[in-house]
Amino acid sequence: MPQNGREAIEILGREHVLELEFSRKFASVASFRNILVHDYMEIDYDEVADKINNHLGDFDIFAKSVARFLQ
């Protein structure tokens, strides 16, 4: 049973729901969400801009991978 969001995504990789390498990369999204929600006073806005500008496609990959697994 995962203890947090990052671990849940890593498990999806180990269980072949997501490609393993992608799950390792995408797991950082769960950690980043915690920074945005809990540590919002110390947000690195350059990192936020990088995620928005360069990594939004990862959510599409995640959704398609899960949908493919469920078919």
PDB file with SEQRES, HELIX, SHEET and CRYST1 records, atoms N, CA, C and O in Angstrom:
SEQRES   1 A   71  MET PRO GLN ASN GLY ARG GLU ALA ILE GLU ILE LEU GLY          
SEQRES   2 A   71  ARG GLU HIS VAL LEU GLU LEU GLU PHE SER ARG LYS PHE          
SEQRES   3 A   71  ALA SER VAL ALA SER PHE ARG ASN ILE LEU VAL HIS ASP          
SEQRES   4 A   71  TYR MET GLU ILE ASP TYR ASP GLU VAL ALA ASP LYS ILE          
SEQRES   5 A   71  ASN ASN HIS LEU GLY ASP PHE ASP ILE PHE ALA LYS SER          
SEQRES   6 A   71  VAL ALA ARG PHE LEU GLN                                      
HELIX    1 AA1 GLY A    5  ARG A   14  1                                  10    
HELIX    2 AA2 LEU A   20  HIS A   38  1                                  19    
HELIX    3 AA3 TYR A   40  GLU A   42  5                                   3    
HELIX    4 AA4 TYR A   45  ASN A   54  1                                  10    
HELIX    5 AA5 GLY A   57  LEU A   70  1                                  14    
CRYST1    1.000    1.000    1.000  90.00  90.00  90.00 P 1           1          
ATOM      1  N   MET A   1       0.846  -1.175   0.000  1.00  0.00           N  
ATOM      2  CA  MET A   1       0.000   0.000   0.000  1.00  0.00           C  
ATOM      3  C   MET A   1       0.896   1.244   0.000  1.00  0.00           C  
ATOM      4  O   MET A   1       1.758   1.384   0.867  1.00  0.00           O  
ATOM      5  N   PRO A   2       0.696   2.139  -0.959  1.00  0.00           N  
ATOM      6  CA  PRO A   2       1.548   3.334  -1.014  1.00  0.00           C  
ATOM      7  C   PRO A   2       1.315   4.253   0.183  1.00  0.00           C  
ATOM      8  O   PRO A   2       0.198   4.375   0.686  1.00  0.00           O  
ATOM      9  N   GLN A   3       2.378   4.885   0.618  1.00  0.00           N  
ATOM     10  CA  GLN A   3       2.315   5.814   1.742  1.00  0.00           C  
ATOM     11  C   GLN A   3       2.088   7.256   1.299  1.00  0.00           C  
ATOM     12  O   GLN A   3       1.749   8.116   2.112  1.00  0.00           O  
ATOM     13  N   ASN A   4       2.279   7.516  -0.005  1.00  0.00           N  
ATOM     14  CA  ASN A   4       2.090   8.873  -0.507  1.00  0.00           C  
ATOM     15  C   ASN A   4       1.897   8.807  -2.029  1.00  0.00           C  
ATOM     16  O   ASN A   4       1.986   7.737  -2.631  1.00  0.00           O  
ATOM     17  N   GLY A   5       1.636   9.950  -2.627  1.00  0.00           N  
ATOM     18  CA  GLY A   5       1.377  10.005  -4.061  1.00  0.00           C  
ATOM     19  C   GLY A   5       2.573   9.587  -4.894  1.00  0.00           C  
ATOM     20  O   GLY A   5       2.422   8.901  -5.905  1.00  0.00           O  
ATOM     21  N   ARG A   6       3.748   9.993  -4.477  1.00  0.00           N  
ATOM     22  CA  ARG A   6       4.968   9.632  -5.219  1.00  0.00           C  
ATOM     23  C   ARG A   6       5.120   8.114  -5.274  1.00  0.00           C  
ATOM     24  O   ARG A   6       5.399   7.545  -6.329  1.00  0.00           O  
ATOM     25  N   GLU A   7       4.936   7.477  -4.135  1.00  0.00           N  
ATOM     26  CA  GLU A   7       5.074   6.027  -4.068  1.00  0.00           C  
ATOM     27  C   GLU A   7       4.000   5.329  -4.907  1.00  0.00           C  
ATOM     28  O   GLU A   7       4.269   4.290  -5.511  1.00  0.00           O  
ATOM     29  N   ALA A   8       2.804   5.882  -4.950  1.00  0.00           N  
ATOM     30  CA  ALA A   8       1.728   5.299  -5.760  1.00  0.00           C  
ATOM     31  C   ALA A   8       2.123   5.291  -7.241  1.00  0.00           C  
ATOM     32  O   ALA A   8       1.895   4.304  -7.941  1.00  0.00           O  
ATOM     33  N   ILE A   9       2.706   6.374  -7.706  1.00  0.00           N  
ATOM     34  CA  ILE A   9       3.123   6.455  -9.107  1.00  0.00           C  
ATOM     35  C   ILE A   9       4.275   5.491  -9.374  1.00  0.00           C  
ATOM     36  O   ILE A   9       4.321   4.857 -10.428  1.00  0.00           O  
ATOM     37  N   GLU A  10       5.201   5.375  -8.430  1.00  0.00           N  
ATOM     38  CA  GLU A  10       6.305   4.434  -8.594  1.00  0.00           C  
ATOM     39  C   GLU A  10       5.787   2.991  -8.666  1.00  0.00           C  
ATOM     40  O   GLU A  10       6.311   2.188  -9.438  1.00  0.00           O  
ATOM     41  N   ILE A  11       4.777   2.661  -7.880  1.00  0.00           N  
ATOM     42  CA  ILE A  11       4.172   1.328  -7.920  1.00  0.00           C  
ATOM     43  C   ILE A  11       3.531   1.076  -9.285  1.00  0.00           C  
ATOM     44  O   ILE A  11       3.629  -0.029  -9.818  1.00  0.00           O  
ATOM     45  N   LEU A  12       2.878   2.086  -9.850  1.00  0.00           N  
ATOM     46  CA  LEU A  12       2.295   1.926 -11.185  1.00  0.00           C  
ATOM     47  C   LEU A  12       3.367   1.563 -12.207  1.00  0.00           C  
ATOM     48  O   LEU A  12       3.098   0.824 -13.154  1.00  0.00           O  
ATOM     49  N   GLY A  13       4.562   2.072 -12.023  1.00  0.00           N  
ATOM     50  CA  GLY A  13       5.667   1.712 -12.907  1.00  0.00           C  
ATOM     51  C   GLY A  13       6.115   0.276 -12.694  1.00  0.00           C  
ATOM     52  O   GLY A  13       6.319  -0.464 -13.656  1.00  0.00           O  
ATOM     53  N   ARG A  14       6.267  -0.116 -11.453  1.00  0.00           N  
ATOM     54  CA  ARG A  14       6.694  -1.491 -11.158  1.00  0.00           C  
ATOM     55  C   ARG A  14       5.664  -2.517 -11.607  1.00  0.00           C  
ATOM     56  O   ARG A  14       6.013  -3.647 -11.951  1.00  0.00           O  
ATOM     57  N   GLU A  15       4.390  -2.119 -11.604  1.00  0.00           N  
ATOM     58  CA  GLU A  15       3.316  -3.026 -12.008  1.00  0.00           C  
ATOM     59  C   GLU A  15       2.992  -2.929 -13.500  1.00  0.00           C  
ATOM     60  O   GLU A  15       2.029  -3.537 -13.968  1.00  0.00           O  
ATOM     61  N   HIS A  16       3.788  -2.172 -14.238  1.00  0.00           N  
ATOM     62  CA  HIS A  16       3.684  -2.047 -15.701  1.00  0.00           C  
ATOM     63  C   HIS A  16       2.413  -1.340 -16.176  1.00  0.00           C  
ATOM     64  O   HIS A  16       1.983  -1.521 -17.316  1.00  0.00           O  
ATOM     65  N   VAL A  17       1.820  -0.537 -15.300  1.00  0.00           N  
ATOM     66  CA  VAL A  17       0.717   0.338 -15.729  1.00  0.00           C  
ATOM     67  C   VAL A  17       1.327   1.508 -16.485  1.00  0.00           C  
ATOM     68  O   VAL A  17       0.795   1.946 -17.506  1.00  0.00           O  
ATOM     69  N   LEU A  18       2.438   2.005 -15.981  1.00  0.00           N  
ATOM     70  CA  LEU A  18       3.227   3.050 -16.628  1.00  0.00           C  
ATOM     71  C   LEU A  18       4.573   2.447 -17.007  1.00  0.00           C  
ATOM     72  O   LEU A  18       5.020   1.481 -16.388  1.00  0.00           O  
ATOM     73  N   GLU A  19       5.217   3.011 -18.018  1.00  0.00           N  
ATOM     74  CA  GLU A  19       6.588   2.597 -18.299  1.00  0.00           C  
ATOM     75  C   GLU A  19       7.432   2.972 -17.092  1.00  0.00           C  
ATOM     76  O   GLU A  19       7.270   4.053 -16.527  1.00  0.00           O  
ATOM     77  N   LEU A  20       8.324   2.087 -16.702  1.00  0.00           N  
ATOM     78  CA  LEU A  20       9.097   2.268 -15.475  1.00  0.00           C  
ATOM     79  C   LEU A  20       9.861   3.590 -15.460  1.00  0.00           C  
ATOM     80  O   LEU A  20       9.814   4.322 -14.472  1.00  0.00           O  
ATOM     81  N   GLU A  21      10.555   3.893 -16.537  1.00  0.00           N  
ATOM     82  CA  GLU A  21      11.333   5.139 -16.583  1.00  0.00           C  
ATOM     83  C   GLU A  21      10.422   6.360 -16.478  1.00  0.00           C  
ATOM     84  O   GLU A  21      10.747   7.326 -15.788  1.00  0.00           O  
ATOM     85  N   PHE A  22       9.277   6.311 -17.168  1.00  0.00           N  
ATOM     86  CA  PHE A  22       8.330   7.417 -17.085  1.00  0.00           C  
ATOM     87  C   PHE A  22       7.809   7.568 -15.663  1.00  0.00           C  
ATOM     88  O   PHE A  22       7.682   8.690 -15.173  1.00  0.00           O  
ATOM     89  N   SER A  23       7.506   6.464 -14.992  1.00  0.00           N  
ATOM     90  CA  SER A  23       6.977   6.552 -13.622  1.00  0.00           C  
ATOM     91  C   SER A  23       7.988   7.207 -12.690  1.00  0.00           C  
ATOM     92  O   SER A  23       7.611   7.961 -11.793  1.00  0.00           O  
ATOM     93  N   ARG A  24       9.252   6.924 -12.897  1.00  0.00           N  
ATOM     94  CA  ARG A  24      10.291   7.547 -12.057  1.00  0.00           C  
ATOM     95  C   ARG A  24      10.318   9.055 -12.271  1.00  0.00           C  
ATOM     96  O   ARG A  24      10.456   9.828 -11.322  1.00  0.00           O  
ATOM     97  N   LYS A  25      10.184   9.461 -13.527  1.00  0.00           N  
ATOM     98  CA  LYS A  25      10.191  10.891 -13.841  1.00  0.00           C  
ATOM     99  C   LYS A  25       8.900  11.558 -13.354  1.00  0.00           C  
ATOM    100  O   LYS A  25       8.936  12.633 -12.756  1.00  0.00           O  
ATOM    101  N   PHE A  26       7.767  10.914 -13.615  1.00  0.00           N  
ATOM    102  CA  PHE A  26       6.471  11.510 -13.304  1.00  0.00           C  
ATOM    103  C   PHE A  26       6.197  11.541 -11.795  1.00  0.00           C  
ATOM    104  O   PHE A  26       5.397  12.353 -11.330  1.00  0.00           O  
ATOM    105  N   ALA A  27       6.849  10.671 -11.036  1.00  0.00           N  
ATOM    106  CA  ALA A  27       6.655  10.648  -9.581  1.00  0.00           C  
ATOM    107  C   ALA A  27       7.006  11.993  -8.952  1.00  0.00           C  
ATOM    108  O   ALA A  27       6.491  12.341  -7.889  1.00  0.00           O  
ATOM    109  N   SER A  28       7.875  12.738  -9.603  1.00  0.00           N  
ATOM    110  CA  SER A  28       8.235  14.055  -9.062  1.00  0.00           C  
ATOM    111  C   SER A  28       7.043  15.007  -9.077  1.00  0.00           C  
ATOM    112  O   SER A  28       7.021  15.985  -8.330  1.00  0.00           O  
ATOM    113  N   VAL A  29       6.050  14.726  -9.925  1.00  0.00           N  
ATOM    114  CA  VAL A  29       4.849  15.558  -9.962  1.00  0.00           C  
ATOM    115  C   VAL A  29       4.125  15.516  -8.622  1.00  0.00           C  
ATOM    116  O   VAL A  29       3.633  16.538  -8.145  1.00  0.00           O  
ATOM    117  N   ALA A  30       4.062  14.342  -8.020  1.00  0.00           N  
ATOM    118  CA  ALA A  30       3.392  14.207  -6.720  1.00  0.00           C  
ATOM    119  C   ALA A  30       4.115  15.036  -5.665  1.00  0.00           C  
ATOM    120  O   ALA A  30       3.481  15.701  -4.845  1.00  0.00           O  
ATOM    121  N   SER A  31       5.425  14.993  -5.691  1.00  0.00           N  
ATOM    122  CA  SER A  31       6.198  15.797  -4.740  1.00  0.00           C  
ATOM    123  C   SER A  31       6.018  17.281  -5.024  1.00  0.00           C  
ATOM    124  O   SER A  31       5.898  18.085  -4.099  1.00  0.00           O  
ATOM    125  N   PHE A  32       6.000  17.639  -6.289  1.00  0.00           N  
ATOM    126  CA  PHE A  32       5.840  19.041  -6.667  1.00  0.00           C  
ATOM    127  C   PHE A  32       4.479  19.564  -6.218  1.00  0.00           C  
ATOM    128  O   PHE A  32       4.366  20.711  -5.784  1.00  0.00           O  
ATOM    129  N   ARG A  33       3.452  18.734  -6.320  1.00  0.00           N  
ATOM    130  CA  ARG A  33       2.113  19.119  -5.863  1.00  0.00           C  
ATOM    131  C   ARG A  33       2.155  19.458  -4.378  1.00  0.00           C  
ATOM    132  O   ARG A  33       1.534  20.432  -3.953  1.00  0.00           O  
ATOM    133  N   ASN A  34       2.869  18.679  -3.590  1.00  0.00           N  
ATOM    134  CA  ASN A  34       2.962  18.949  -2.159  1.00  0.00           C  
ATOM    135  C   ASN A  34       3.641  20.290  -1.888  1.00  0.00           C  
ATOM    136  O   ASN A  34       3.250  21.020  -0.978  1.00  0.00           O  
ATOM    137  N   ILE A  35       4.652  20.602  -2.678  1.00  0.00           N  
ATOM    138  CA  ILE A  35       5.329  21.898  -2.521  1.00  0.00           C  
ATOM    139  C   ILE A  35       4.337  23.022  -2.802  1.00  0.00           C  
ATOM    140  O   ILE A  35       4.265  23.995  -2.052  1.00  0.00           O  
ATOM    141  N   LEU A  36       3.569  22.885  -3.891  1.00  0.00           N  
ATOM    142  CA  LEU A  36       2.608  23.931  -4.250  1.00  0.00           C  
ATOM    143  C   LEU A  36       1.540  24.107  -3.180  1.00  0.00           C  
ATOM    144  O   LEU A  36       1.138  25.229  -2.874  1.00  0.00           O  
ATOM    145  N   VAL A  37       1.087  23.006  -2.619  1.00  0.00           N  
ATOM    146  CA  VAL A  37      -0.014  23.063  -1.656  1.00  0.00           C  
ATOM    147  C   VAL A  37       0.461  23.434  -0.256  1.00  0.00           C  
ATOM    148  O   VAL A  37      -0.159  24.262   0.412  1.00  0.00           O  
ATOM    149  N   HIS A  38       1.558  22.826   0.189  1.00  0.00           N  
ATOM    150  CA  HIS A  38       1.963  22.979   1.587  1.00  0.00           C  
ATOM    151  C   HIS A  38       3.070  24.005   1.823  1.00  0.00           C  
ATOM    152  O   HIS A  38       3.128  24.618   2.888  1.00  0.00           O  
ATOM    153  N   ASP A  39       3.931  24.191   0.856  1.00  0.00           N  
ATOM    154  CA  ASP A  39       5.060  25.102   1.032  1.00  0.00           C  
ATOM    155  C   ASP A  39       4.965  26.280   0.066  1.00  0.00           C  
ATOM    156  O   ASP A  39       5.972  26.748  -0.464  1.00  0.00           O  
ATOM    157  N   TYR A  40       3.750  26.746  -0.149  1.00  0.00           N  
ATOM    158  CA  TYR A  40       3.521  27.772  -1.167  1.00  0.00           C  
ATOM    159  C   TYR A  40       4.287  29.066  -0.913  1.00  0.00           C  
ATOM    160  O   TYR A  40       4.461  29.861  -1.836  1.00  0.00           O  
ATOM    161  N   MET A  41       4.741  29.291   0.294  1.00  0.00           N  
ATOM    162  CA  MET A  41       5.500  30.513   0.584  1.00  0.00           C  
ATOM    163  C   MET A  41       6.920  30.435   0.015  1.00  0.00           C  
ATOM    164  O   MET A  41       7.582  31.460  -0.143  1.00  0.00           O  
ATOM    165  N   GLU A  42       7.384  29.223  -0.293  1.00  0.00           N  
ATOM    166  CA  GLU A  42       8.754  29.044  -0.772  1.00  0.00           C  
ATOM    167  C   GLU A  42       8.793  28.485  -2.193  1.00  0.00           C  
ATOM    168  O   GLU A  42       9.708  27.738  -2.539  1.00  0.00           O  
ATOM    169  N   ILE A  43       7.827  28.835  -2.999  1.00  0.00           N  
ATOM    170  CA  ILE A  43       7.733  28.301  -4.353  1.00  0.00           C  
ATOM    171  C   ILE A  43       8.831  28.886  -5.235  1.00  0.00           C  
ATOM    172  O   ILE A  43       9.090  30.089  -5.212  1.00  0.00           O  
ATOM    173  N   ASP A  44       9.460  28.027  -6.002  1.00  0.00           N  
ATOM    174  CA  ASP A  44      10.435  28.439  -7.008  1.00  0.00           C  
ATOM    175  C   ASP A  44       9.657  28.654  -8.304  1.00  0.00           C  
ATOM    176  O   ASP A  44       9.305  27.694  -8.990  1.00  0.00           O  
ATOM    177  N   TYR A  45       9.394  29.899  -8.631  1.00  0.00           N  
ATOM    178  CA  TYR A  45       8.554  30.211  -9.791  1.00  0.00           C  
ATOM    179  C   TYR A  45       9.196  29.812 -11.115  1.00  0.00           C  
ATOM    180  O   TYR A  45       8.492  29.575 -12.097  1.00  0.00           O  
ATOM    181  N   ASP A  46      10.521  29.735 -11.151  1.00  0.00           N  
ATOM    182  CA  ASP A  46      11.183  29.229 -12.355  1.00  0.00           C  
ATOM    183  C   ASP A  46      10.858  27.751 -12.552  1.00  0.00           C  
ATOM    184  O   ASP A  46      10.667  27.299 -13.681  1.00  0.00           O  
ATOM    185  N   GLU A  47      10.795  27.002 -11.458  1.00  0.00           N  
ATOM    186  CA  GLU A  47      10.443  25.584 -11.537  1.00  0.00           C  
ATOM    187  C   GLU A  47       8.986  25.416 -11.964  1.00  0.00           C  
ATOM    188  O   GLU A  47       8.668  24.529 -12.757  1.00  0.00           O  
ATOM    189  N   VAL A  48       8.103  26.264 -11.442  1.00  0.00           N  
ATOM    190  CA  VAL A  48       6.692  26.215 -11.849  1.00  0.00           C  
ATOM    191  C   VAL A  48       6.579  26.479 -13.346  1.00  0.00           C  
ATOM    192  O   VAL A  48       5.875  25.756 -14.051  1.00  0.00           O  
ATOM    193  N   ALA A  49       7.262  27.504 -13.834  1.00  0.00           N  
ATOM    194  CA  ALA A  49       7.221  27.836 -15.255  1.00  0.00           C  
ATOM    195  C   ALA A  49       7.778  26.699 -16.102  1.00  0.00           C  
ATOM    196  O   ALA A  49       7.237  26.400 -17.166  1.00  0.00           O  
ATOM    197  N   ASP A  50       8.853  26.061 -15.644  1.00  0.00           N  
ATOM    198  CA  ASP A  50       9.428  24.928 -16.371  1.00  0.00           C  
ATOM    199  C   ASP A  50       8.422  23.781 -16.463  1.00  0.00           C  
ATOM    200  O   ASP A  50       8.244  23.199 -17.533  1.00  0.00           O  
ATOM    201  N   LYS A  51       7.771  23.456 -15.361  1.00  0.00           N  
ATOM    202  CA  LYS A  51       6.794  22.356 -15.370  1.00  0.00           C  
ATOM    203  C   LYS A  51       5.641  22.670 -16.330  1.00  0.00           C  
ATOM    204  O   LYS A  51       5.206  21.802 -17.087  1.00  0.00           O  
ATOM    205  N   ILE A  52       5.157  23.896 -16.295  1.00  0.00           N  
ATOM    206  CA  ILE A  52       4.032  24.274 -17.151  1.00  0.00           C  
ATOM    207  C   ILE A  52       4.454  24.297 -18.623  1.00  0.00           C  
ATOM    208  O   ILE A  52       3.723  23.811 -19.487  1.00  0.00           O  
ATOM    209  N   ASN A  53       5.607  24.848 -18.902  1.00  0.00           N  
ATOM    210  CA  ASN A  53       6.048  25.003 -20.286  1.00  0.00           C  
ATOM    211  C   ASN A  53       6.609  23.735 -20.911  1.00  0.00           C  
ATOM    212  O   ASN A  53       6.566  23.572 -22.130  1.00  0.00           O  
ATOM    213  N   ASN A  54       7.135  22.835 -20.086  1.00  0.00           N  
ATOM    214  CA  ASN A  54       7.860  21.697 -20.656  1.00  0.00           C  
ATOM    215  C   ASN A  54       7.354  20.313 -20.257  1.00  0.00           C  
ATOM    216  O   ASN A  54       7.843  19.310 -20.776  1.00  0.00           O  
ATOM    217  N   HIS A  55       6.384  20.238 -19.346  1.00  0.00           N  
ATOM    218  CA  HIS A  55       6.013  18.918 -18.843  1.00  0.00           C  
ATOM    219  C   HIS A  55       4.510  18.648 -18.792  1.00  0.00           C  
ATOM    220  O   HIS A  55       4.094  17.632 -18.235  1.00  0.00           O  
ATOM    221  N   LEU A  56       3.699  19.519 -19.350  1.00  0.00           N  
ATOM    222  CA  LEU A  56       2.253  19.265 -19.337  1.00  0.00           C  
ATOM    223  C   LEU A  56       1.893  18.013 -20.129  1.00  0.00           C  
ATOM    224  O   LEU A  56       0.914  17.339 -19.808  1.00  0.00           O  
ATOM    225  N   GLY A  57       2.658  17.701 -21.140  1.00  0.00           N  
ATOM    226  CA  GLY A  57       2.412  16.504 -21.931  1.00  0.00           C  
ATOM    227  C   GLY A  57       2.527  15.222 -21.120  1.00  0.00           C  
ATOM    228  O   GLY A  57       1.975  14.190 -21.502  1.00  0.00           O  
ATOM    229  N   ASP A  58       3.245  15.287 -19.998  1.00  0.00           N  
ATOM    230  CA  ASP A  58       3.371  14.111 -19.141  1.00  0.00           C  
ATOM    231  C   ASP A  58       2.014  13.674 -18.597  1.00  0.00           C  
ATOM    232  O   ASP A  58       1.788  12.482 -18.386  1.00  0.00           O  
ATOM    233  N   PHE A  59       1.115  14.622 -18.371  1.00  0.00           N  
ATOM    234  CA  PHE A  59      -0.219  14.257 -17.879  1.00  0.00           C  
ATOM    235  C   PHE A  59      -0.995  13.491 -18.939  1.00  0.00           C  
ATOM    236  O   PHE A  59      -1.773  12.593 -18.616  1.00  0.00           O  
ATOM    237  N   ASP A  60      -0.787  13.840 -20.190  1.00  0.00           N  
ATOM    238  CA  ASP A  60      -1.419  13.122 -21.288  1.00  0.00           C  
ATOM    239  C   ASP A  60      -0.870  11.699 -21.374  1.00  0.00           C  
ATOM    240  O   ASP A  60      -1.628  10.745 -21.547  1.00  0.00           O  
ATOM    241  N   ILE A  61       0.428  11.565 -21.255  1.00  0.00           N  
ATOM    242  CA  ILE A  61       1.051  10.239 -21.271  1.00  0.00           C  
ATOM    243  C   ILE A  61       0.517   9.398 -20.115  1.00  0.00           C  
ATOM    244  O   ILE A  61       0.181   8.229 -20.300  1.00  0.00           O  
ATOM    245  N   PHE A  62       0.438   9.988 -18.930  1.00  0.00           N  
ATOM    246  CA  PHE A  62      -0.078   9.287 -17.755  1.00  0.00           C  
ATOM    247  C   PHE A  62      -1.502   8.799 -18.004  1.00  0.00           C  
ATOM    248  O   PHE A  62      -1.804   7.626 -17.784  1.00  0.00           O  
ATOM    249  N   ALA A  63      -2.386   9.701 -18.467  1.00  0.00           N  
ATOM    250  CA  ALA A  63      -3.782   9.348 -18.684  1.00  0.00           C  
ATOM    251  C   ALA A  63      -3.927   8.258 -19.743  1.00  0.00           C  
ATOM    252  O   ALA A  63      -4.709   7.324 -19.569  1.00  0.00           O  
ATOM    253  N   LYS A  64      -3.181   8.372 -20.834  1.00  0.00           N  
ATOM    254  CA  LYS A  64      -3.258   7.365 -21.900  1.00  0.00           C  
ATOM    255  C   LYS A  64      -2.731   6.017 -21.429  1.00  0.00           C  
ATOM    256  O   LYS A  64      -3.267   4.976 -21.807  1.00  0.00           O  
ATOM    257  N   SER A  65      -1.695   6.028 -20.615  1.00  0.00           N  
ATOM    258  CA  SER A  65      -1.145   4.779 -20.097  1.00  0.00           C  
ATOM    259  C   SER A  65      -2.147   4.063 -19.201  1.00  0.00           C  
ATOM    260  O   SER A  65      -2.330   2.850 -19.307  1.00  0.00           O  
ATOM    261  N   VAL A  66      -2.787   4.814 -18.327  1.00  0.00           N  
ATOM    262  CA  VAL A  66      -3.789   4.219 -17.432  1.00  0.00           C  
ATOM    263  C   VAL A  66      -4.987   3.716 -18.236  1.00  0.00           C  
ATOM    264  O   VAL A  66      -5.493   2.627 -17.966  1.00  0.00           O  
ATOM    265  N   ALA A  67      -5.445   4.489 -19.213  1.00  0.00           N  
ATOM    266  CA  ALA A  67      -6.580   4.077 -20.044  1.00  0.00           C  
ATOM    267  C   ALA A  67      -6.243   2.796 -20.802  1.00  0.00           C  
ATOM    268  O   ALA A  67      -7.073   1.892 -20.895  1.00  0.00           O  
ATOM    269  N   ARG A  68      -5.031   2.718 -21.343  1.00  0.00           N  
ATOM    270  CA  ARG A  68      -4.602   1.525 -22.079  1.00  0.00           C  
ATOM    271  C   ARG A  68      -4.585   0.303 -21.161  1.00  0.00           C  
ATOM    272  O   ARG A  68      -4.989  -0.787 -21.564  1.00  0.00           O  
ATOM    273  N   PHE A  69      -4.119   0.489 -19.932  1.00  0.00           N  
ATOM    274  CA  PHE A  69      -4.064  -0.611 -18.954  1.00  0.00           C  
ATOM    275  C   PHE A  69      -5.484  -1.097 -18.606  1.00  0.00           C  
ATOM    276  O   PHE A  69      -5.706  -2.292 -18.416  1.00  0.00           O  
ATOM    277  N   LEU A  70      -6.423  -0.175 -18.529  1.00  0.00           N  
ATOM    278  CA  LEU A  70      -7.793  -0.527 -18.127  1.00  0.00           C  
ATOM    279  C   LEU A  70      -8.606  -1.179 -19.250  1.00  0.00           C  
ATOM    280  O   LEU A  70      -9.669  -1.744 -18.991  1.00  0.00           O  
ATOM    281  N   GLN A  71      -8.128  -1.109 -20.471  1.00  0.00           N  
ATOM    282  CA  GLN A  71      -8.891  -1.715 -21.585  1.00  0.00           C  
ATOM    283  C   GLN A  71      -8.771  -3.209 -21.602  1.00  0.00           C  
ATOM    284  O   GLN A  71      -9.349  -3.865 -22.469  1.00  0.00           O  
TER     285      GLN A  71                                                      
END                                                                             
